[in-house]
Amino acid sequence: MTLTDGIEDLATAAARGDRDARDALLAAIRPEVLRLCGRLLPNRQDAEEACQDALLAVARGIHRFEARSSFHTWLYQLTANRARSTYRSLRRRWLVEAGGVPLPDPPDPRRTSVVAGTRLDLLEALDAIRAEAAEALTLRDVLGLGYREIADLLDVPEGTVKSRIHEARRQVRRRLTDGDD
């Protein structure tokens, strides 16, 4: 049995209400959730906050895991959505604390690494497009899921997934190159 099989078994047991399995599952997936959040968010503290939010969402929502897709696929979708939600929350909080002063555009390269600046730009672009398109693009291009896997997860035809991703890439590319829309 592989680690992935063990996690799938824990997820199935946790979904049936086994609290010990849920606790073991949360401990086992934490490093992966933190890594995924770190791929989206610009710094470790933000990734930690999103990770905690995602783990709480897993604990509260594991009963909704139906095993239509692998647990990891379900987890990736939940984590991507929580990371984007954490970013929006942090941005709102920053705007309130800054008295409505908008985020610097573009990020100051003297204070922000190229990777972090790119992530901020990407999150802003994803936040500005349709949620369905942003979700499909995040699952494919940021988290690396396959088209079939995304289609199963979102319960839409594979052609719809490809169309959403194509449109999302076009809109994000335009926003990243134009800086507006």
Disulfide bonds with the S-S distance in Angstrom:
none
